[in-house]
Amino acid sequence: MNKQAWLNEKYPQQEERSERFSTISDMEIEPVYTPDDLNGSNLEGVGYPGEYPYTRGVYPSMYRGRYWTMRQFAGFGTPEDTNQRFKLLLSEGQTGLSTAFDMPVLMGYDADHPRSLGEVGREGVSVSTIKDMERLFQDIPLDKVSTSMTVNCTASILLAMYIAVADKQGIPRSQISGTIQNDMLKEYIAQKEWICPPEPAVRIVTDMIEFCAKEVPRWHAVSISGYHIREAGSTAVQELAFTLADGIGYVQAGMERGLDVDEFAPRLSFFFDIHNDFFEEIAKLRAARRMWATIMKERFNAKNPRSMLLRTHCQTAGVSLTAQQPVNNVVRVAIQALAGVLGGTQSLHTNSMDETLALPTEESVTVALRTQQIIAEESGVTNFVDPLGGSWAIEALTDRMEKEAFAYIDRIDELGGIIRAINIGFPQKEIADAAYRYQQQLDAREKVIVGVNSHAVEEERPMEILKIDPEVERSQIAQVTQVKQGRDKATAEEQLGRVHAAARNGQNLMPVLIDAVKAHCTVGEISDVYREVFGVYQDPAWL
């Protein structure tokens, strides 16, 4: 009996098969999979890990060779507060730093700006000057640790500060390693933290790609991020498609600059959300690797195999965490983290149980780190490379994800590329529609969130949360004021003039930014230059 005959006998009505069973992406899924679901092909085409098209993993040995990098997002209050958290996490076995910055940094304002009031140090660490950056990494040798920084429209300034601190420590630029998020295209699509319009923003990203390829070869100048696209309400297919479309946009920009694709593509990295649907998330990462390898080889004619590798950081889904019954989040995070590992991530952040309420406490962030360590050291899943490879269900879902994501990419190409698509609001509308559809399903209880619309309790025990002392804001305002008053005013003004000229005439901004931050020019002052030269972006939805 073939599969269709079996389904007709056991599940006479199609509706009976699909009524309750769909992925987060709303793909209908079958109750059982057979070779018939692989479009008549056999599993020989799945291949081996570490070989093109890398469906099964970017490295042959994967976690048998080394574990993924364990990064716990850290950043709150003053630089000293976050420095202390960094040291705690490193002492507990974390293998890479991951830095969250506060809203003023993310929007390009100093701590003493009126728009910063009430936000200083609240959603991340406050950094306005190179002195702040020095305090942030006090006693942390930058050649011994890999650092990730989650910042976008001011990423060029923060990277300049990081390099300047390494220079002061006497560390060669060739020895510092890490990643700066710097994915401006996804800002316009999802996260909405920007300064200037897409065209100059991509120009700045390209400056950083070019500079790092030559000067800081171990640094990833952009982390092409699907995470925020998913957090905004997209489906898994949309996250996959729009992320890779952004990647295509950056590669095209680099090649239009005159860079050889194999000169910079090996240092591109990615960042994906790991949501609740276990098998869908595994298939998404497998499809992402295969799609990117195909895109780089066939679309951009890359020759270096390293240019075809999609290496990715993953983070468990913050949007899936609930304020109700927050201890349940420990279970959600563990399941999501396991999916990321079985999907083949190179780096992983596990959210803390209390992050939906406030910045995580030391206890909760330690539990989140222990979750990764238990998966790595106790579960046994690291003994196998792509252990679900060859599963008819996983392979069929991987194929389906790839097909539907490429359909989106084709549509974006038809519209004239990702920047044109953003400017007319195409990905933004697709995500908004998906988010609305998902909320309707929750309201109708067609989808379940345990503790929210299922198994809720009337009264819950309050949870102790981390609170930011108002003194943090006063302290940081005093610090930036002191720097501005104590610096050589003429030198700072001269360096800001050089930034203005480089922005205007198309010169690579990174060398002049490093000189500017060494002269104690601030995040806000340099951002003001960007605002003056490039203008301020307005979302087409509001025009």
DOBAVEX-652468 format. One record per atom (N, C-alpha, C): residue in one letter; x, z, y. Coordinates in steps of 0.02 Angstrom, whole numbers, plus 50000, padded with zeros to 5 digits. Each point is the difference from the previous one (the first is absolute). Layout:
N
aXZY...
***
This chain:
543
m500425000049940m499585000050060m500445000050062n499884995250046n500395000050062n499735005250049k500365000750056k499815005350047k499304999050028q499824993850019q499354998950032q499435001649952a500104998249938a499485001649951a499935007549991w500565003549999w499995007349994w499655003250059l500154997650061l499685002750060l499254998849999n499814994049978n499294998449999n499625004449952e500345002049946e499685004349951e499985007350023k500565002350026k500045007150018k499725001550070y500064995150045y499775000850069y499574993950016p499384999949980p499594994050007p499924997550071q499985004650048q499904997950070q500665000950039q500184994950038q500605000550042q499975006150046e499385001350026e499925005550047e500185006649966e499865000549936e500145006249964e500755001149995r500384994549997r500725000649995r500325002050066s499714997750056s500345000750064s499675004850048e499435002949982e499625003950048e500415005850028r500335003849958r500375005850023r500754998950003f500234994849970f500724999449990f500294994650045s500305002450054s500374995450044s500605003850028t500514996350018t500595003050030t499865001650072i500485003350033i499945001450071i499914993550038s500304994749976s499964993450032s499344996649987d499555003249963d499364997249982d500064994149952m500574999549965m500044995249946m499595002649941e499584995849972e499665002049939e500505000049943i499955005149960i500475000349944i499615000249934e500304997149950e499694999649935e500125006549961p499585001649952p500115006149960p500584999349951v500194993949985v500554998949953v500354993550019y500664999849988y500394993950014y500334997649936t500064993449996t500314996849942t500464994550026p500364996649956p500414994350023p499604994650036d499344999849989d499584995050034d500015000950076d500155006050022d500005001450072d500644997750035l500484997649962l500644997950029l500024992450009n499424997150013n499954992850015n500324995749947g499945002249938g500264996049945g500755000549990s500355003750044s500725000749992s500155005949955n500625000449976n500195005849961n500445004550042l500235005449971l500375004950039l500744998450007e500234994549972e500714998350006e500204998950072g499534997850042g500164998850070g500085006250041v499855005849972v500085006350037v500745001250015g500434998149954g500715000550011g500285007049993y500615001050027y500365006349995y500105003050069p500075006650001p500155003250064p500664997650028g500044999550066g500624997950032g500124992650000e499504996149976e500064992849999e499414996850037y500144994450033y499484996450037y499414998649954p499385001150023p499795001850068p499915007550011y500335004249960y500045007250011y499325003649993t499544997149964t499365003349988t500115006949970r500475000649956r500095006149962r500495004950032g500264998350059g500455004550034g500584996350031v500285002950053v500544996450035v500685001249967y500065005149959y500635001549967y499905000449924p500494997949960p499915000149927p499895007049972s500355005050027s499965006749971s499485004450033m499794998250062m499525004050039m500185007549995y499545004449981y500135007150005y500445002749944r500154995949950r500515002149951r500685000250032g500094995950053g500644999950035g500035005550053r499475000550041r499955005350050r499275000750020y499825006150020y499325001050023y499894996650067w499374999250017w499834997750067w500245005150051t500084998050063t500175004750053t499385004150016m500095006550001m499455004550015m500045002050073r499524997450039r499985001450072r499355003750017q500065005850030q499425003550026q499994999350076f499464997250025f499914998950071f500075006750036a500435000450050a500115006350036a500094998550074g499685004050040g500074999350072g499455003850035f500195005050040f499525003750039f500385004150051g499675001750055g500285004650048g500624997550034t500495004350007t500634998450032t500474996849949p500544996850024p500504997449953p500285005549954e500075006150026e500265005449959e499515001849944d499344999850015d499505001449948d500064995049942t500054993650018t500044994849948t500675000249964n500545001450036n500655000649969n499995005449945q499655005550015q499945005449951q499604997649939r499464996250011r499614997449944r500424995049959f500394995650034f500454995549964f500445003849952k500315005350025k500485003849960k499655003549941l499395002450012l499625003049945l499884994949945l499764994150019l499834994949950l500624997649963l500564999250036l500624998049966l500225005449950s499925006350019s500195005449955s499555000449938e499394997350006e499525000149945e500044993849956g500474995550015g500114994349957g499764993450027q499764999850063q499824993550029q500624995750007t499934993549991t500594995649998t500034995250059g499555000550048g500024995950060g499565003050054l500194999250062l499615002850056l499484994950023s499435002550022s499474995750028s499735003450062t500034996650057t499885003250064t499364997650032a499565004850017a499394998650037a500115001950073f499804995650046f500065001350071f499315001350030d499995003650056d499365001750030d499704994050037m499385000750023m499644994550031m500354997550064p500275004350043p500364997350058p500574995349981v500395001749949v500534995549977v499704993449975l499475000649960l499704994049970l499714995350052m499815002650059m499714995950052m500484998650058g500615002749997g500514998550050g499965004250063y499885006649992y499985004650057y500445006049987d500325002550052d500405006149994d499555006149997a500295005649979a499625006249994a499725002350067d500334998150055d499785002450066d499504995350034h499794994749965h499524995450030h499305003149997p499584999050052p499325002849998p499604998049938r500104993849976r499624997949941r500215003749936s500575003350001s500265003449941s499705007049992l499705002650053l499775006949999l499495001149944g500125005349962g499575001649943g500204996749935e500484995450002e500204996349940e500735001149980v500385003550041v500725000849988v500125004149937g500334997049951g500185003449939g499435001349952r499414997150012r499415001849960r499924995749938e500164993750002e499924995749940e500664997749973g500535002750028g500674998249980g500485003450047v500644998549992v500515003250041v500044996750069s500145003950051s500064997550068s500724997950013v500104993750018v500664997350016v499934995650062s500345001950054s500004996050061s500684997550018t500535003549979t500684998450021t500485000149941i500604997650011i500505000349947i500185007249983k499935004550048k500125007149986k499515002549948d499374997950005d499505001849950d500204997449931m500254993749998m500204997149936m500595003849970e500465002150042e500575003949976e499765006649970r499525003350033r499735006349975r499624998949935l499664994449994l499614998449941l500444999549937f500604997250008f500444998949943f500625004550002q499935005750034q500555004850003q500215002149930d500664999649986d500295002149936d499784995749940i499724994250013i499824995449947i500444993850006p500494999149955p500464994350006p499644993449984l499974995650048l499594994049993l500294994949951d500615000949977d500274995649949d499865002649929k499685005949996k499875003049934k499265000049981v499574998050047v499285000349987v499684993650025s499504997749964s499614994250022s499405002550040t499904997150058t499475002350046t499484994650011s499375001949994s499454995550018s499685002650064m499824995450045m499685002050063m499364996050008t499445003650006t499354996850007t499844999350074v500184994350029v499904998750070v500014992450009n499614997550047n499924992750004n500144997150068c499565000950050c500124996550063c500625002750036t500215006149985t500625002650029t500565000449948a499924996449945a500495000449946a500704998050023s500044994950043s500654997750023s500375005650037i499645004150038i500305005450038i500225005649954l499585001849951l500175005449954l500594998049955l500024993749978l500574997849960l500635000150042a499954998150063a500595000350045a500255007250005m499545004750006m500205007150003m500345002249935y499724998049944y500285002049935y500724997249993i500084993750017i500674997049997i500485003550048a499765001750060a500425003550048a500215006849975v499555003649965v500185006449971v500524999149945a499924994949958a500514998549949a500674998550033d499994996050054d500624998750037d500335006550022k499605004650026k500275006350024k500285004249943q499694999549940q500255003649942q500634996749971g500184994150027g500584996549975g499884996249936i499374998649985i499814996549938i499964992550014p500354995949962p499954992750009p499284997749991r499794995350039r499324997449995r499874997049931s500524997649969s499924997049933s499845005249947q500065006550017q499895005249951q499335003550006i499634998850054i499355003250006i499474995849964s499525003349969s499504996449961s499315002950012g499514995849992g499315002250008g499544994350018t499425001850026t499474995250016t499655002350063i499854995350043i499565001550057i499384995649992q499425003050009q499394996349983q499944993550039n499925000550066n500114994250043n499554994049985d499435001149967d499564994449982d499464999450053m500134996150051m499534999550056m499384995949981l500064995349956l499414995949984l499455004349970k500185004749958k499475004349971k499715004750052e500365001250055e499715004150054e499394996650030y500064993650012y499434996350029y499434999449951i500184999849936i499484999449948i499655006649988a500385005550000a499715006249974a500145006250041q500625001750014q500165006650026q499915000750075k500074994450037k499824999850072k500475004050044e500635000649982e500505003250044e500494994650023w499904997850062w500404994450024w500185001050073i500454995850024i500144999350072i499834992950020c500414995349977c499944993150024c499644995649949p499824993850019p499654995449956p500414998149938p499704996749951p500344998549937p500644995850008e499984994950042e500584995550005e500645003750021p500015003750057p500615003650016p500155005749951a499485003049971a500115005349951a500384997349940v499814994149975v500354997049943v500704998050021r500094997950062r500674998550025r500465006149995i499745006050019i500405006149996i500165001749928v499514999249955v500135001249929v500554995349975t499974993750021t500504995149979t500695001850027d500035002550062d500635002650027d500305005249953m499585004549977m500235005449957m500224997549932i499634995249973i500194997049936i500694996750006e500084996150053e500634996550011e500585004950010f499895005150041f500535004950015f500205003949937c499505002349963c500165004049940c500344995949946a499814993749993a500324995749951a500764999550013k500185000450063k500714999250018k500365006650009e499665005050029e500335006150021e499855006049954v499405000249972v499795005949961v499734997549933p500444997449957p499784996249941p499615004049948r500045006750003r499635004149951r499335002450027w499814997450058w499385002250032w499464994749992h499395002349983h499434995549997h499675000150069a500024994450035a499774999750070a499254999550006v499654998849946v499274999950002v499745002049931s499485004050000s499655001749938s499304997150007i499894994549967i499374996250008i499445003949965s499535002450040s499595005749979s499274998249987g499815000749938g499294999449983g499655006750004y500385005450004y499715006749997y499455000950052h500154998350062h499535001350054h499414995149998i500114994249972i499464995249989i499505003149952r500245003049946r499565003249951r499665006150029e500385003950038e499715006050030e499454998350050a500034994050030a499484997850047a499364997949964g500034999549934g499394998449963g500014993549961s500584996849995s500034993749963s499925001149926t499874994749964t500035000149927t500734999249979a500135000949936a500674999149974a500234992850008v499554995249988v500184993050008v500174998550073q499615002550047q500154998950071q500675003250019e500125006049976e500645003250014e500584995749976l499944997549939l500524995849971l500094993650040a499454996650015a500034993650034a500265000650071f499745004750039f500205000550070f500715002650006t500215004249954t500705002450001t500484994249988l499874996149949l500454994449986l499964994650054a499414999250031a499944995350056a500435002450059d500025006550012d500445002750051d500734998649982g500175000949937g500684998549978g500194992850012i499544995549985i500114992950013i500134998950075g499635003550042g500104999350072g500695002150022y500265005549972y500675002350019y500544995249974v499924997549940v500494995249974v500014993750042q499414997650018q499974994050043q500345001350067a499905005950029a500315001650064a500765000249994g500245002949945g500725000349990g500314993049992m499664995849963m500264993249990m499964996050064e499475001050039e499964996650065e500545002350048r500255006149991r500565002550039r500654996649981g500004996749942g500604996749977g500365003749945l499715005549976l500305003849947l499894996749933d500495000249957d499924997749931d499575005149963v499514997749962v499535004649968v500375004849955d500524997749966d500365004449954d500465004850037e500064999250066e500405004650040e499625006450014f499334999650008f499635005950020f499465002149951a499744995549959a499445001749955a500165005549951p500635000649975p500135005549953p499895007050029r499975000650067r499915006650030r499285001150024l499554995549985l499305001250014l499725004949947s499595004650022s499705004649952s499255000450014f499645003249954f499275000350004f499765007249992f499365001050017f499705006749998f499274999249982f499805002749942f499314999349977f499675006849991d499354999950009d499565005749987d499855000149925i499965006049972i499785000749930i499355004050001h499454996649986h499345002850006h499765002649933n499365001249994n499735003649942n499924995849936d499874993550007d499874996049940d500664998749964f500105003749946f500655000549967f500284993249979f499624996249960f500264993749974f500044994750054e499545000150048e500024995250054e500645000850041e500215006150012e500605001150041e500634997749962i500025001249935i500564997549960i500034992450003a499424996849991a499984992750002a500194997350068k499815003650053k500164997850068k500764999650010l500375005149978l500724999950009l500334994549957r499744998949940r500284994849957r499864993150031a499394999150026a499844993650032a500414999050063a500115005350038a500394999550062a500704997449986r500325002649949r500694997749984r500004992649982r499534998049958r499984993049977r499844995350058m499535002150042m499824995750057m500584999250048w500345005650017w500554999550048w500574995849973a500155000849936a500534995949971a499824992750004t499384998349986t499774993150003t500034997450072i499775004050047i500004998050071i500724998650024m500455004549984m500694999350024m500354994049968k499874998849937k500334994649965k499704993250018e499334999649998e499684993550008e499834998350072r499845005050041r499814998650069r500614999950046f500475004649988f500565000650046f500664997849969n499984997649938n500594997149968n500595004949997a499855006449990a500535005049993a500394998649936k500645001150003k500444998849942k500265006549970n500095005050042n500265006449977n499445003849965p500095001949936p499475003749965p499795006350037r500465003150037r499825006250036r499504998650056s499994993850025s499504998250050s499304999949972m499954999449935m499344999449967m499735006649976l500395005450007l499795006549974l499555003550050l499415001949979l499575004250041l500145007349980r500405003350042r500145007149989r499555003950047t499705005249973t499475003350039t500025007549997h499825003050055h499835007050004h499245000549990c499775005249970c499285001149993c499835007150023q499395000850023q499755006550018q499305000849972t499865005849973t499335001349976t499514999650059a499374998749985a499524998050052a499755006050040g500245000550061g499765005450044g499264999750012v499734993850004v499294999250013v499565002549943s500295000949941s499625002349943s499955007749997l500415003450041l500005007349999l499365002650033t499785005749977t499385002950026t500135006850030a499645001450056a500025006750029a499615004949957q499484997449965q499635004149953q500405001049936q500015006149975q500375001749939q500694996850000p500425001850048p500654996550008p500475000749941v499925005249959v500435000649941v499904994049952n499404997050002n499894993949959n500494994550018n500265000250061n500474994850021n500644999949959v500185005749972v500595000349957v499914995349941v499404999949972v499854995749942v500004992750022r499684998650056r499994993050025r500714997550010v500415004050032v500684997950015v500404998849936a499915004349950a500374999249937a499814993449966i499354998449999i499784993749968i500274994050039q499965000350066q500244994550041q500764999249993a500365005649999a500734999649992a500194996949934l499645001849947l500144997149934l499884992550002a499484997850035a499874992850006a500584996650036g500255003150053g500574997150035g500614999249956v500125005149958v500584999749955v499894994749946l499414999949970l499874994949948l499984993050030g499854999650065g500024993550034g500694997850019g500495004650000g500694998150011g500265000950070t499785005250036t500245001050068t500745002250001q500334998750057q500705002250008q500065006650039s499465002050032s500015005950042s499295002650004l499925006650005l499325002749996l499945006250044h499445000350037h499805006150035h499345002349970t499965006349984t499385002949975t499705004450054n499374998750017n499685003950053n499885007249978s499985004450050s499865007049987s499255001350000m499795005149965m499285001349991m499655001450066d500365002650050d499685002250062d500084995150058e500254994049986e500144995350055e499384997550035t499435000349968t499384998050034t499775005350050l500295006049996l499825005550045l500515000950056a500634999149985a500535001350048a500664997449971l500545000950038l500654998549973l500135004549940p500344997649948p500065003949939p500435006250008t499815005349964t500405006149999t500594998949952e500485004550003e500584999649956e499785000449927e499515004449985e499765000749931e499694993649975s499574996950040s499654994149976s500464994049994v500484999450046v500464994349995v500475000849940t500155006249982t500415001249940t499624998149937v499355001749997v499594997949943v499984992449995a499944996650058a499994992749999a500654997149973l500565003050019l500654997849974l500055001549925r499775005949980r500025001749929r499594995149958t499474997350028t499604995149965t500434994149979q500414997550045q500444994549983q500515002149947q500275006050009q500525002249954q499735001149929i499385002349995i499695000949934i499894993249967i499764995150039i499924993249972i500674997449977a500525000950040a500664997349984a500325003549940e499945006549997e500415003949953e499625002749940e499345000050002e499625002949945e499544995149963s499754994950035s499464995949972s500244994949948g500634998150004g500254994949954g499874992850020v499624998950055v499844993150018v500614996250026t500525003650020t500594996650026t500444997149944n499825001449938n500384997349944n499864992649989f499464997550030f499784993149987f500014996150066v500214993749996v499964995550058v499354996149994d499565000750050d499354996650000d499645001149933p499845006349983p499705001349934p499324996949991l499654998250055l499344996949993l500044992349999g500604997450008g500084992749995g499794997549931g499614994650000g499754997449936g499305002449984s499765005050037s499315002149992s499554994350024w499524998049960w499564994550020w499635001850065a499795006350006a499645002150060a500454999750061i500605002849994i500465000250057i500224992950020e500154995949951e500224993250017e499444996050031a499385000849974a499444996450030a499875002350071l500045006550011l499895002750067l500564997950048t500614999849975t500564997550041t499894992850021d499794995849952d499864993050016d499444999450052r499495004149991r499434999750046r500205002250071m500395005250005m500245002350065m500414994550034e500434996849962e500424994750028e499584994250025k499534997949960k499584994250018k499615001450064e499695005850004e499585001550058e500415001350063a500595003049992a500435001150057a500284993450027f500194995549955f500254993550023f499454996150036a499375001049981a499454996650035a499975002350072y500115006550012y500035002550069y500594997150038i500584999649968i500594997350033i499894992650018d499694996349955d499834993050015d499554999650061r499515004550005r499555000050057r500375001550064i500475004649999i500405001650058i500434994150021d500284996549952d500384993950015d499564994850034e499394999349976e499544995250030e499845001850073l500015006550015l499855002350068l500594999250047g500594998449972g500594999050042g500525005449993g499965004249949g500495005349989g499735006850020i500395005149983i499765006850007i499905002150072i500434997950046i499905002050070i499364996950028r499884993649985r499394996850021r499395003449970a500055001949936a499455003449966a499865006750033i500535003650018i499915006550033i499674999050069n500244994950037n499754999050068n499254998250002i499754997149945i499284998649998i499625005349960g500365005149977g499675005749968g499804999149928f500294995249964f499794998649931f500145005949953p500625002349992p500105005549953p499645006450022q499975001150066q499665006050024q499275000149978k499664994350006k499294999749980k499925000849925e500444996949961e499955000749928e500065007349978i500465003650032i500105007049983i499405004250022a499764998750060a499415003750025a499404999049955d499894993949977d499444998649955d500095003749934a500615000149974a500135003549937a499895007550007a500245002850056a499915007250012a499265001950005y499624995850035y499285001350008y499654999649932r500194995049961r499694999249933r500165006149956y500615002550003y500195005849960y499625006250022q499925001050066q499635005850024q499274999749978q499714993950001q499314999349976q499955002149927q500504998149960q499995001749929q500065007649990l500415003350042l500055007249996l499335003350020d499714997550054d499375002950023d499454999349947a500024994549963a499504998849948a500205003149933r500585003349999r500285003049940r500134994949945e500124993850021e500214994949952e500745001149983k500365003150046k500685002349987k500025007550012v500435003449964v500005007350000v500655002750027i499955005250042i500585004050019i499845007249979v500365002449951v499875006649973v500125005350054g499505004250007g500045005250051g499694998150066v499824993650007v499704997650062v499284997749987n499934994649961n499314997949983n499855001249926s500425003849968s499905002049930s500365006649989h499685004649963h500305006549984h500215003950062a499614999650053a500145003750061a499815007349992v500305004350041v499825007150001v499805001950071e499565004950005e499745001750066e500515003650043e500365004749971e500495003850039e500694999249967e500504998850041e500684999249975e500465005150032r500485002249961r500495004850026r500454996550050p500085002850060p500434996750050p500734999749977m500334994750020m500704999049980m500455001450060e500555003349987e500485001350053e500374993550017i500014998450065i500304993750021i500565001350051l500424995050008l500555000350048l499734998550069k500155004350048k499794999050069k500604999350045i499954995450049i500554998750046i499935004750060d500535003750013d500015004550057d499994996050065p499575001850048p500004996550065p500675000150035e500435004749981e500665000350030e500424993849984v499844996649945v500364993949982v499964995050057e499414998950027e499924995150054e500395002150061r499955006350020r500375002350059r500754999349990s500245001649939s500714999549985s500254992850004q499614995449971q500224993050000q499974996950070i499515001950040i499984997650070i500615002550037a500195006349989a500595002750033a500644996449977q500034998349936q500594996649973q500094993150032v499464996150003v500074993250027v500135000350076t499705004850033t500135000950072t500735001650012q500285004449959q500705001950007q500464994049989v499844995849951v500424994049987v499974995350060k499414998750026k499934995450056k500365002650062q499985006550011q500335002850059q500765000449992g500235000749938g500715001149989g500414993749987r499694994349989r500364993949984r500284996850063d500444995149990d500244995950056d499454995050018k499675001250056k499414996050018k500184992750009a500564998550032a500194993150013a500134996249934t500335003349953t500144996949935t499354998649962a499545004950001a499364999149965a499624994150030e499984999650067e499644994550032e500334993349985e500664999949997e500364993849983e499824997749929q499985004849953q499864998249931q499274997749992l499545003150036l499314997749998l499944992950028g500414998550051g500014993250027g500254995049949r500495002049960r500264995649947r499474998849946v499615005249983v499454999249952v499484995150028h499855000850064h499514995650033h500244992749997a500644998950015a500274993250000a500004997049929a500195004149950a500024997549931a499304998349975a499525004250018a499314998649980a499754993650032r500204998850062r499764994150037r500334993649978n500665000349984n500364993849987n500094998449926g499715004049955g500024998549928g500625002449965q500425003850033q500605002849968q499785005249948n500415000749946n499845005049949n500015006950033l499465003749992l499915006350036l500415005849970m500174999849937m500275006049968m500665002450031p500504995850015p500615002650030p499885003550067v499574997150042v499885003150065v499575006349993l499565000349950l499625006149988l500455005749979i500484998749958i500475005249979i500385002750060d500234995650043d500345002350061d499535004050045a499374997950003a499525003350044a499855007149976v499895000949935v499855006849977v500615004550004k500604997149993k500605004150009k500075002350072a499714996250046a499985002050071a499405004450016h499665002349947h499435004750005h499384996850030c499934993449995c499364996950015c499515002249945t499385001050019t499525003149954t499544994949967v499645002449950v499504995849965v499504997250050g499745004250043g499504997850048g500264995150051e500615001150024e500284995550050e500124993049972i500274999749939i500124993549970i499334996649982s499525004049977s499344997249987s499684997250063d500125003250057d499744997450063d500304993250017v500634999049981v500314993450010v499624994849957y499865001849938y499624995449957y499324998550031r499665005250025r499354998950031r500054995350060e500535000850039e500084995950060e500164992849983v500474999049953v500234993249985v499504996349956f499745003349949f499594996549950f499255000850011g499805004850040g499295001450009g499745004649946v499375002150008v499685004749953v499464996349962y500015000849935y499524996549956y499315003150005q499494995849997q499315002349996q499684997149937d499685004349963d499674998049937d499454994950015p500014994249963p499484995050013p499295002649989a499945005349961a499335002849988a499715003050064w500445001750048w499775003250061w499984995250059l500174993849989l500014995150055l499324996750008
***
